[in-house]
Amino acid sequence: MSLDIVFVTETFPPEVNGVAMTVGRLVDGMRQRGHRVSVIRPRQGAADTGSEFEQPVSGLPLPGYPGLRFGLPAGRMLARQWRLRRPDLVHVVTEGPLGWSAVSTARRLGIPVTSGFHTNFDRYSVHYGVGWLRPAVAAYLRTLHRRTQATMVPTEALAADLAGEGLSGVRVVGRGVDTQLFDPTRRSALLRQAWGVPEGGLACLYVGRMAAEKNLALVEKSFAAIQSVRPDARLIWVGDGPAAAALRLRHDDHCFAGVRLGESLATHYASADFFLFPSLSETYGNVVAEAMASGLPVLAYRSAAAAELIRDGLNGRLVSPGDETQYLESALDLARAGPLLLSELAAAARLSIMPRNWASVVERFESVAREAMGSSGAGLICPA
């Protein structure tokens, strides 16, 4: 039986971030499986009028992130629409005011509602000078998810953390990666030359949002250490964000490629030699899987996707969360590694990621959605 599902999200393609990409994959995948899927999201610009299955609503700019917006509460509009056409399920992707109003409205109308836990917003507060707000933000997030039938998460570790905090209904859905797009065969000697990497030189890569919560200072320190033993090394930054301008001012010898999408992004991954990713704020980290699929050894903390995907010394390098000294030592180990060892790590990274595909993730999402519908008490009016 096909389902009528409404996704409520603060971010959606063509916006460029891990949550938008993941939601886009889920929406497309569910449509391919024959379901009717509509999306409610903040308006992405003055000319954004939406489409038959995408409805833009009012929003405000997200502080510190030009181009991203959070949605304003829309309970009355949602109630009016859902009374006229009642969906089988509402899935709330993000926990902003729009998401909260969607949860409240769905509960009031007795519509099954699920949520996704994609971002550790409580951890972000520390990086923006409002760490004192972290307990309140964490409490808000947990309260929202407790009001849904199921909270979908990407990893077993996150599921265990949330369950330990008293959240019931946590379900692991996982994340996929496009192994046809992200492929080592896209490696480009011409691109490496454009980066200024000499023959036999070392190309170190960072891909992602350039923001305080990504621990970019450790990328800078790691590359400085790498250059001390490999003067032929070059650091390539792919992405944009509030920290980008300051990074460019500090490092005119680095290569800043800006935001890259599709085949261009895949070529940038495949043309590097290893990937530096020291973030400790991730719930998953899609870039880790994309880098591994592209045949890159990844150096990361044992957290989120890295803890699940990387086997230290076999297909990448893992260090204890927060141990900066160990991270720098591991960066030097990779810099000193010969071409044979790097190629062995690269091949193992690619091989280990091959079984992870979006089709199985979408199938799991559908299974959890149906489970939530069955456990919701169809027809009951839930307290708001």
Backbone torsions as a table, in degrees:
resi	resn	phi	psi	omega
1	MET	NA	127.7	179.2
2	SER	-74.5	154.4	-176.2
3	LEU	-113.7	154.9	171.7
4	ASP	-110.1	106.8	-173.0
5	ILE	-119.6	137.0	173.9
6	VAL	-110.0	122.6	171.6
7	PHE	-93.9	129.7	175.4
8	VAL	-114.5	117.0	-172.6
9	THR	-146.2	146.0	176.6
10	GLU	-85.0	-12.0	-178.8
11	THR	-141.7	140.0	-175.1
12	PHE	-159.4	149.2	177.5
13	PRO	-52.9	143.6	15.7
14	PRO	-87.6	10.3	174.0
15	GLU	-58.3	146.9	-173.2
16	VAL	-110.5	101.5	172.4
17	ASN	-167.0	167.9	-175.0
18	GLY	-63.8	-36.8	-179.1
19	VAL	-68.3	-45.9	179.3
20	ALA	-58.8	-44.1	179.9
21	MET	-62.4	-44.0	-178.7
22	THR	-63.8	-45.6	-179.9
23	VAL	-63.7	-41.0	177.6
24	GLY	-59.2	-41.5	178.7
25	ARG	-64.7	-42.7	179.8
26	LEU	-64.9	-44.7	-180.0
27	VAL	-61.9	-49.4	179.5
28	ASP	-61.3	-42.3	-178.2
29	GLY	-65.0	-41.2	178.9
30	MET	-67.8	-36.1	176.0
31	ARG	-64.9	-40.3	178.2
32	GLN	-63.8	-25.9	177.5
33	ARG	-86.3	7.4	172.5
34	GLY	94.4	11.0	-178.0
35	HIS	-94.2	152.1	174.3
36	ARG	-88.4	115.6	-176.4
37	VAL	-124.1	124.3	174.3
38	SER	-116.8	157.6	-175.2
39	VAL	-128.0	130.9	172.6
40	ILE	-113.0	125.0	-172.5
41	ARG	-152.0	161.8	175.9
42	PRO	-65.0	149.6	176.6
43	ARG	-63.1	133.1	-174.3
44	GLN	-96.8	7.7	178.9
45	GLY	163.7	167.1	-175.7
46	ALA	-60.8	-32.6	-177.1
47	ALA	-87.2	1.0	-176.5
48	ASP	-79.1	105.3	179.2
49	THR	-106.4	0.4	178.8
50	GLY	77.2	-158.4	-179.8
51	SER	-156.2	-173.6	-178.9
52	GLU	-56.1	-37.7	-175.3
53	PHE	-113.6	9.9	175.4
54	GLU	-130.1	119.2	-178.5
55	GLN	-114.4	112.4	176.1
56	PRO	-79.1	143.5	177.6
57	VAL	-127.9	172.8	-177.5
58	SER	-66.7	146.5	177.8
59	GLY	-154.7	176.5	178.0
60	LEU	-130.0	154.4	179.4
61	PRO	-60.4	141.9	176.9
62	LEU	-81.3	121.1	-177.3
63	PRO	-54.3	129.9	177.9
64	GLY	86.5	-6.7	-177.6
65	TYR	-131.8	80.4	177.7
66	PRO	-55.3	135.3	179.4
67	GLY	96.0	-18.9	176.5
68	LEU	-104.3	146.1	-177.2
69	ARG	-133.5	153.1	170.7
70	PHE	-110.0	146.0	-175.2
71	GLY	-81.9	143.9	175.5
72	LEU	-82.6	158.8	178.9
73	PRO	-55.2	140.1	-176.4
74	ALA	-138.2	33.3	-173.6
75	GLY	-57.6	-44.4	-177.6
76	ARG	-63.9	-45.3	179.5
77	MET	-62.7	-43.5	179.8
78	LEU	-63.7	-43.0	180.0
79	ALA	-62.0	-41.9	179.8
80	ARG	-62.5	-45.3	-178.9
81	GLN	-67.0	-43.5	-173.6
82	TRP	-75.7	-19.8	172.2
83	ARG	-74.4	-34.4	178.4
84	LEU	-74.3	-41.6	177.6
85	ARG	-136.3	101.2	-174.1
86	ARG	-80.6	117.4	176.9
87	PRO	-73.6	160.0	175.3
88	ASP	-75.4	-29.5	-176.0
89	LEU	-155.9	143.2	170.2
90	VAL	-112.1	127.5	177.7
91	HIS	-115.0	116.2	-177.5
92	VAL	-96.5	117.3	-174.5
93	VAL	-85.2	-41.9	-174.7
94	THR	-124.2	157.0	-166.3
95	GLU	-101.7	20.3	179.8
96	GLY	-73.6	-173.4	-179.3
97	PRO	-56.3	-37.9	177.6
98	LEU	-63.1	-45.1	179.5
99	GLY	-63.6	-41.9	179.4
100	TRP	-61.8	-43.1	-179.4
101	SER	-66.5	-32.2	178.1
102	ALA	-68.5	-42.2	177.2
103	VAL	-61.2	-47.6	-177.9
104	SER	-61.4	-43.6	-178.2
105	THR	-67.6	-43.5	179.1
106	ALA	-61.2	-43.7	179.1
107	ARG	-63.1	-41.8	-178.6
108	ARG	-63.6	-33.5	-179.4
109	LEU	-91.6	-0.8	179.6
110	GLY	73.3	25.9	178.6
111	ILE	-92.1	129.8	176.9
112	PRO	-56.0	137.4	-178.3
113	VAL	-135.9	133.4	176.2
114	THR	-121.2	168.4	-179.4
115	SER	-139.4	161.6	173.9
116	GLY	-117.6	139.3	176.6
117	PHE	-105.7	100.3	-172.6
118	HIS	-109.7	-24.3	-170.3
119	THR	-140.4	133.4	176.1
120	ASN	-84.3	73.1	-177.6
121	PHE	-61.5	-30.2	179.8
122	ASP	-64.4	-35.9	177.4
123	ARG	-69.8	-32.9	-179.0
124	TYR	-60.4	-32.3	-175.2
125	SER	-57.6	-32.5	-179.2
126	VAL	-63.7	-35.4	-175.3
127	HIS	-81.8	-8.3	-177.9
128	TYR	-118.5	23.5	171.8
129	GLY	75.8	13.8	179.0
130	VAL	-127.3	42.1	-179.3
131	GLY	-58.6	-25.1	179.1
132	TRP	-65.1	-17.8	178.4
133	LEU	-84.4	-8.4	-171.7
134	ARG	-56.2	-46.1	179.3
135	PRO	-59.9	-38.6	-179.5
136	ALA	-68.6	-41.1	178.8
137	VAL	-64.8	-43.3	178.8
138	ALA	-61.2	-42.3	179.8
139	ALA	-63.9	-41.1	177.9
140	TYR	-60.4	-47.7	-179.0
141	LEU	-60.3	-47.8	-177.9
142	ARG	-64.6	-36.8	179.5
143	THR	-63.8	-44.1	178.7
144	LEU	-59.1	-46.7	-175.8
145	HIS	-69.8	-28.8	176.4
146	ARG	-66.7	-19.8	-178.2
147	ARG	-88.7	3.7	179.3
148	THR	-112.3	158.1	-178.1
149	GLN	-68.2	-32.1	-179.8
150	ALA	-151.3	142.8	174.0
151	THR	-113.0	118.6	-176.3
152	MET	-93.8	130.6	-176.4
153	VAL	-129.5	160.8	-175.4
154	PRO	-86.5	-20.9	-174.1
155	THR	-135.5	156.7	176.5
156	GLU	-64.3	-36.7	-178.4
157	ALA	-64.4	-43.0	178.5
158	LEU	-66.5	-38.4	177.3
159	ALA	-59.7	-43.3	179.7
160	ALA	-65.2	-40.6	178.9
161	ASP	-61.3	-47.5	-177.2
162	LEU	-69.0	-39.1	177.1
163	ALA	-63.2	-36.8	178.0
164	GLY	-67.1	-21.1	177.2
165	GLU	-92.1	7.3	173.9
166	GLY	96.9	7.3	176.9
167	LEU	-81.7	126.3	173.9
168	SER	-98.1	163.8	177.6
169	GLY	74.6	19.4	178.0
170	VAL	-78.5	129.7	-177.8
171	ARG	-129.7	134.0	178.3
172	VAL	-84.6	120.6	177.4
173	VAL	-105.8	-32.6	177.4
174	GLY	88.0	-177.5	175.5
175	ARG	-138.2	150.1	178.0
176	GLY	-108.5	-179.3	175.7
177	VAL	-148.8	143.6	-179.5
178	ASP	-85.4	96.0	-176.1
179	THR	-78.0	-9.3	172.9
180	GLN	-82.1	-38.0	176.8
181	LEU	-73.8	-50.9	-178.2
182	PHE	-90.1	101.6	-168.4
183	ASP	-145.1	134.4	-179.1
184	PRO	-60.6	-22.0	-178.6
185	THR	-67.7	-9.2	178.3
186	ARG	-82.8	1.3	-179.6
187	ARG	-54.7	134.1	-174.0
188	SER	-127.2	117.3	176.4
189	ALA	-66.1	-34.0	179.3
190	LEU	-64.8	-40.7	178.9
191	LEU	-66.2	-40.2	178.5
192	ARG	-62.1	-38.4	176.7
193	GLN	-64.5	-40.4	178.9
194	ALA	-63.6	-31.9	176.4
195	TRP	-72.5	-16.2	-176.6
196	GLY	87.1	22.0	178.6
197	VAL	-86.9	119.6	-179.4
198	PRO	-72.1	166.8	176.4
199	GLU	-56.8	126.0	-177.5
200	GLY	81.0	0.5	-179.8
201	GLY	-76.8	177.5	-173.0
202	LEU	-116.6	124.4	178.0
203	ALA	-107.4	112.6	178.5
204	CYS	-100.1	139.9	-170.4
205	LEU	-126.5	140.9	164.8
206	TYR	-126.6	131.6	174.6
207	VAL	-127.0	130.6	176.5
208	GLY	150.1	-175.9	178.2
209	ARG	-68.2	137.0	178.3
210	MET	-96.2	92.1	-174.3
211	ALA	-150.9	160.7	-172.9
212	ALA	-56.8	-38.7	-174.9
213	GLU	-69.5	-8.2	-179.8
214	LYS	-88.6	1.0	176.7
215	ASN	60.2	45.6	-174.9
216	LEU	-68.9	-22.5	178.1
217	ALA	-59.4	-32.5	179.9
218	LEU	-75.8	-28.8	171.4
219	VAL	-61.5	-45.1	179.4
220	GLU	-61.4	-47.5	179.8
221	LYS	-62.9	-41.4	-178.6
222	SER	-62.8	-43.2	-178.6
223	PHE	-69.9	-34.9	175.9
224	ALA	-60.3	-41.2	177.0
225	ALA	-65.1	-42.2	179.5
226	ILE	-60.8	-43.7	-179.5
227	GLN	-63.4	-26.1	-179.5
228	SER	-67.3	-25.6	178.7
229	VAL	-110.6	-17.1	178.5
230	ARG	-133.0	82.5	179.9
231	PRO	-60.8	-17.3	-180.0
232	ASP	-87.3	8.7	-178.3
233	ALA	-82.4	153.2	179.1
234	ARG	-137.7	139.0	177.9
235	LEU	-105.2	127.3	180.0
236	ILE	-113.5	124.9	177.4
237	TRP	-104.3	126.4	175.1
238	VAL	-118.9	122.2	-179.8
239	GLY	134.9	-174.2	-179.9
240	ASP	-153.5	171.0	179.9
241	GLY	156.6	-179.0	-174.2
242	PRO	-63.1	-20.2	-179.5
243	ALA	-94.1	-3.5	-172.0
244	ALA	-62.6	-45.7	-175.8
245	ALA	-61.1	-43.1	-179.5
246	ALA	-66.6	-37.7	178.0
247	LEU	-62.6	-42.6	179.5
248	ARG	-63.2	-38.4	179.3
249	LEU	-66.0	-36.9	-177.5
250	ARG	-78.6	-25.1	-169.2
251	HIS	-134.5	76.3	178.7
252	ASP	-74.8	-7.2	177.1
253	ASP	-92.6	-4.2	176.7
254	HIS	-89.2	162.3	178.1
255	CYS	-103.0	121.3	179.1
256	PHE	-109.7	108.7	-172.9
257	ALA	-91.6	-7.6	-178.3
258	GLY	72.6	-168.5	179.4
259	VAL	-73.9	132.8	177.7
260	ARG	-126.2	142.5	-178.4
261	LEU	-130.7	159.8	171.3
262	GLY	55.9	-133.1	-175.7
263	GLU	-65.4	-32.4	177.9
264	SER	-63.9	-44.5	176.7
265	LEU	-61.4	-45.7	-178.5
266	ALA	-61.1	-37.5	179.2
267	THR	-68.3	-36.4	177.4
268	HIS	-64.8	-44.2	176.0
269	TYR	-57.1	-55.2	-170.7
270	ALA	-65.8	-21.9	-176.2
271	SER	-88.5	-4.2	177.8
272	ALA	-91.5	178.0	-179.0
273	ASP	-110.4	-34.1	168.9
274	PHE	-158.2	167.4	-167.5
275	PHE	-120.4	126.4	178.3
276	LEU	-99.4	121.3	-178.0
277	PHE	-143.7	90.5	-175.4
278	PRO	-97.8	16.7	-177.1
279	SER	-65.3	143.0	174.7
280	LEU	-120.9	13.2	-176.2
281	SER	-108.7	7.3	-173.8
282	GLU	-80.6	147.6	162.4
283	THR	-91.2	-24.7	174.2
284	TYR	-142.3	-82.0	-176.7
285	GLY	107.4	73.9	-177.7
286	ASN	-57.1	-30.3	-176.5
287	VAL	-64.1	-28.1	177.9
288	VAL	-63.4	-47.3	179.4
289	ALA	-66.0	-39.6	179.7
290	GLU	-64.2	-42.1	178.8
291	ALA	-63.3	-44.9	-179.5
292	MET	-63.9	-41.3	177.7
293	ALA	-62.0	-29.2	179.9
294	SER	-82.5	1.8	179.3
295	GLY	81.6	35.3	178.5
296	LEU	-111.8	128.8	166.0
297	PRO	-65.4	136.0	-178.7
298	VAL	-111.4	134.3	171.8
299	LEU	-104.5	116.4	-175.0
300	ALA	-148.1	163.9	170.7
301	TYR	-74.5	152.7	179.7
302	ARG	-74.3	80.5	-174.1
303	SER	-155.7	150.3	173.6
304	ALA	51.5	-135.1	-175.5
305	ALA	-60.7	-37.4	-177.5
306	ALA	-58.9	-42.2	179.9
307	ALA	-63.2	-29.7	-177.3
308	GLU	-86.3	-31.0	-170.6
309	LEU	-103.2	-29.5	-172.1
310	ILE	-97.6	136.3	171.1
311	ARG	-112.1	113.0	-170.7
312	ASP	-56.7	125.9	178.3
313	GLY	82.9	-8.0	-179.3
314	LEU	-105.9	-48.6	179.1
315	ASN	-132.2	14.2	-179.2
316	GLY	166.1	-165.2	178.8
317	ARG	-130.3	134.4	178.3
318	LEU	-122.2	141.5	175.2
319	VAL	-131.6	161.4	-178.0
320	SER	-63.4	136.1	-177.5
321	PRO	-53.4	125.0	176.5
322	GLY	86.6	-5.5	-178.6
323	ASP	-85.6	88.8	-174.8
324	GLU	-66.7	-36.7	179.2
325	THR	-61.6	-44.4	179.0
326	GLN	-65.4	-36.2	179.0
327	TYR	-63.5	-45.7	-179.8
328	LEU	-64.5	-39.5	177.3
329	GLU	-63.1	-40.2	179.6
330	SER	-68.5	-35.6	175.6
331	ALA	-61.8	-41.9	177.3
332	LEU	-65.7	-37.4	177.1
333	ASP	-59.4	-44.6	179.5
334	LEU	-66.2	-38.2	-180.0
335	ALA	-64.5	-35.1	-179.0
336	ARG	-84.3	-14.1	-177.4
337	ALA	-64.1	141.8	177.9
338	GLY	-75.8	168.7	-179.8
339	PRO	-57.2	-34.6	-177.8
340	LEU	-65.1	-46.5	-179.3
341	LEU	-64.9	-42.9	178.6
342	LEU	-61.9	-39.1	179.7
343	SER	-68.8	-34.1	177.0
344	GLU	-67.0	-43.6	176.7
345	LEU	-62.5	-40.7	-178.9
346	ALA	-63.3	-45.3	-179.5
347	ALA	-64.6	-39.9	179.4
348	ALA	-67.7	-36.6	177.9
349	ALA	-62.4	-47.3	179.0
350	ARG	-60.8	-47.7	-177.0
351	LEU	-62.2	-40.0	-175.2
352	SER	-70.8	-23.6	-176.0
353	ILE	-92.6	-13.1	-173.2
354	MET	-57.3	-37.0	-178.4
355	PRO	-70.6	-11.1	-175.2
356	ARG	-90.3	111.6	-177.8
357	ASN	-133.7	158.0	-176.0
358	TRP	-70.3	-28.1	-179.0
359	ALA	-60.0	-42.2	-179.5
360	SER	-70.5	-31.9	177.7
361	VAL	-67.7	-43.8	179.0
362	VAL	-63.2	-40.8	177.9
363	GLU	-61.5	-40.5	178.3
364	ARG	-67.0	-40.5	176.8
365	PHE	-58.1	-46.7	179.4
366	GLU	-60.7	-41.0	-179.9
367	SER	-61.9	-44.3	179.3
368	VAL	-66.9	-38.5	178.2
369	ALA	-60.2	-45.4	179.9
370	ARG	-66.2	-38.0	177.0
371	GLU	-61.3	-43.4	179.9
372	ALA	-64.3	-38.8	178.2
373	MET	-63.8	-38.7	-179.1
374	GLY	-71.2	-24.9	-176.2
375	SER	-99.0	2.6	-171.0
376	SER	-84.8	-13.1	-175.5
377	GLY	75.6	66.5	-174.8
378	ALA	-51.5	132.3	176.7
379	GLY	91.1	-11.8	179.6
380	LEU	-81.6	144.1	175.4
381	ILE	-93.7	114.3	-176.3
382	CYS	-84.3	148.2	174.3
383	PRO	-64.9	143.2	-176.3
384	ALA	-71.6	NA	NA
